[in-house]
């Protein structure tokens, strides 16, 4: 969320990142393609020919590799934190407030 805001992604766009299908008119074609790829990769769904063709319509092969790496690395980090329920600092919790479309896990007792 903080990175999204730093990249000038507005609150409406942030609120719909988990939507499937994505709502019409919220994202441009390039951003929607990135989000659909990220959603599929995060769910570990196969990246079918249609989705890859959409990526290739917007990005060259090097950019697709970079996108794949960034999404994969983010998933690795997120899975680590989800497994160990890593404490989130107070500043981050305050900055996120209730804006995260995917809620933080509850701490273990």
LOKE-996354 format. One record per residue (C-alpha): x, y, z; chain; residue in three letters; residue number from 0. Coordinates in nm, 3 decimals. Example, Ala and Ser with C-alpha at 12.3 -4.5 7.8 and 13.67 -1.06 7.14 Angstrom:
LOKE-996354
> east_north_up_ch_aa_i
> 1.230_-0.450_0.780_A_ALA_0 .
> 1.367_-0.106_0.714_A_SER_1 .
***
This chain:
LOKE-996354
> east_north_up_ch_aa_i
> 0.000_0.000_0.000_A_UNK_0 .
> 0.273_0.244_0.092_A_UNK_1 .
> 0.464_0.162_-0.225_A_UNK_2 .
> 0.146_0.198_-0.428_A_UNK_3 .
> 0.082_0.541_-0.286_A_UNK_4 .
> 0.447_0.634_-0.348_A_UNK_5 .
> 0.392_0.536_-0.715_A_UNK_6 .
> 0.085_0.764_-0.734_A_UNK_7 .
> -0.169_0.481_-0.733_A_UNK_8 .
> -0.487_0.634_-0.593_A_UNK_9 .
> -0.703_0.490_-0.316_A_UNK_10 .
> -0.973_0.369_-0.558_A_UNK_11 .
> -0.713_0.173_-0.757_A_UNK_12 .
> -0.561_0.032_-0.438_A_UNK_13 .
> -0.906_-0.075_-0.315_A_UNK_14 .
> -0.967_-0.288_-0.627_A_UNK_15 .
> -0.634_-0.473_-0.650_A_UNK_16 .
> -0.792_-0.795_-0.524_A_UNK_17 .
> -1.101_-0.778_-0.746_A_UNK_18 .
> -1.151_-1.047_-1.005_A_UNK_19 .
> -1.264_-0.941_-1.253_A_UNK_20 .
> -1.120_-0.594_-1.232_A_UNK_21 .
> -1.376_-0.315_-1.258_A_UNK_22 .
> -1.396_-0.127_-1.588_A_UNK_23 .
> -1.242_0.219_-1.606_A_UNK_24 .
> -1.032_0.203_-1.288_A_UNK_25 .
> -0.703_0.101_-1.451_A_UNK_26 .
> -0.555_0.163_-1.794_A_UNK_27 .
> -0.484_-0.144_-2.011_A_UNK_28 .
> -0.118_-0.169_-1.908_A_UNK_29 .
> -0.190_-0.151_-1.534_A_UNK_30 .
> -0.480_-0.398_-1.564_A_UNK_31 .
> -0.252_-0.644_-1.744_A_UNK_32 .
> 0.009_-0.616_-1.467_A_UNK_33 .
> -0.258_-0.670_-1.201_A_UNK_34 .
> -0.410_-0.971_-1.379_A_UNK_35 .
> -0.064_-1.123_-1.415_A_UNK_36 .
> 0.014_-1.052_-1.049_A_UNK_37 .
> -0.316_-1.206_-0.934_A_UNK_38 .
> -0.262_-1.521_-1.142_A_UNK_39 .
> 0.100_-1.557_-1.032_A_UNK_40 .
> 0.008_-1.503_-0.666_A_UNK_41 .
> -0.261_-1.773_-0.690_A_UNK_42 .
> -0.002_-1.988_-0.869_A_UNK_43 .
> -0.236_-2.024_-1.167_A_UNK_44 .
> -0.073_-2.112_-1.499_A_UNK_45 .
> 0.002_-1.807_-1.711_A_UNK_46 .
> -0.197_-1.894_-2.023_A_UNK_47 .
> -0.120_-1.782_-2.377_A_UNK_48 .
> -0.380_-1.505_-2.366_A_UNK_49 .
> -0.238_-1.345_-2.054_A_UNK_50 .
> 0.116_-1.377_-2.187_A_UNK_51 .
> 0.006_-1.219_-2.516_A_UNK_52 .
> -0.143_-0.927_-2.320_A_UNK_53 .
> 0.188_-0.885_-2.135_A_UNK_54 .
> 0.380_-0.900_-2.465_A_UNK_55 .
> 0.153_-0.632_-2.613_A_UNK_56 .
> 0.273_-0.389_-2.346_A_UNK_57 .
> 0.622_-0.506_-2.253_A_UNK_58 .
> 0.933_-0.651_-2.411_A_UNK_59 .
> 1.070_-0.985_-2.292_A_UNK_60 .
> 1.316_-0.826_-2.050_A_UNK_61 .
> 1.038_-0.625_-1.886_A_UNK_62 .
> 0.822_-0.938_-1.855_A_UNK_63 .
> 1.112_-1.119_-1.687_A_UNK_64 .
> 1.155_-0.826_-1.447_A_UNK_65 .
> 0.781_-0.821_-1.370_A_UNK_66 .
> 0.786_-1.197_-1.308_A_UNK_67 .
> 1.083_-1.157_-1.072_A_UNK_68 .
> 0.930_-0.867_-0.877_A_UNK_69 .
> 0.594_-1.041_-0.833_A_UNK_70 .
> 0.762_-1.370_-0.741_A_UNK_71 .
> 0.996_-1.204_-0.492_A_UNK_72 .
> 0.707_-1.013_-0.335_A_UNK_73 .
> 0.515_-1.339_-0.297_A_UNK_74 .
> 0.814_-1.504_-0.134_A_UNK_75 .
> 0.849_-1.219_0.117_A_UNK_76 .
> 0.473_-1.211_0.184_A_UNK_77 .
> 0.459_-1.588_0.241_A_UNK_78 .
> 0.751_-1.564_0.484_A_UNK_79 .
> 0.576_-1.290_0.681_A_UNK_80 .
> 0.244_-1.478_0.673_A_UNK_81 .
> 0.410_-1.794_0.804_A_UNK_82 .
> 0.588_-1.625_1.093_A_UNK_83 .
> 0.331_-1.347_1.150_A_UNK_84 .
> 0.606_-1.091_1.150_A_UNK_85 .
> 0.524_-0.789_1.362_A_UNK_86 .
> 0.439_-0.479_1.161_A_UNK_87 .
> 0.577_-0.156_1.303_A_UNK_88 .
> 0.334_0.104_1.434_A_UNK_89 .
> 0.420_0.359_1.164_A_UNK_90 .
> 0.326_0.111_0.890_A_UNK_91 .
> 0.002_0.011_1.062_A_UNK_92 .
> -0.093_0.378_1.101_A_UNK_93 .
> -0.007_0.456_0.739_A_UNK_94 .
> -0.212_0.163_0.610_A_UNK_95 .
> -0.507_0.228_0.840_A_UNK_96 .
> -0.804_0.036_0.700_A_UNK_97 .
> -0.700_0.082_0.338_A_UNK_98 .
> -0.546_-0.259_0.273_A_UNK_99 .
> -0.778_-0.466_0.050_A_UNK_100 .
> -0.608_-0.781_0.178_A_UNK_101 .
> -0.620_-0.771_0.557_A_UNK_102 .
> -0.319_-0.834_0.775_A_UNK_103 .
> -0.331_-1.172_0.952_A_UNK_104 .
> -0.426_-1.176_1.320_A_UNK_105 .
> -0.132_-1.231_1.554_A_UNK_106 .
> -0.100_-1.571_1.721_A_UNK_107 .
> -0.165_-1.587_2.093_A_UNK_108 .
***
